[in-house]
Amino acid sequence: MTADPIAELQADVAAYESIFGELARAMDPAALLKVLTYLLRNAKREASENQTYDSLEHRRLVARVEALMARVQPEARKQAMTQRNAQNHERKVRAKHQADSKRQREGR
């Protein structure tokens, strides 16, 4: 006996909404965004399999998940940019160090 996919999605969305603040503090923003993305993708897949995709309740639940995603996206973007900047800085430092080492070797 399979459970009602809409009821499962309602329970999942309600759970994520109730603990969202704690998840946002405790989890990496990119990981939280990934979890919500999987929830959304699975909900859409199940809805298409069960022909409930066009139901008003399903669209409302999808909108609620997308609203949670919108709350986390700016922080995830900021985190990705910070990581990218750190990697670029490390690459520049390594390149400068290699260039300095090469100059020293050639100068001897």
Disulfide bonds with the S-S distance in Angstrom:
none
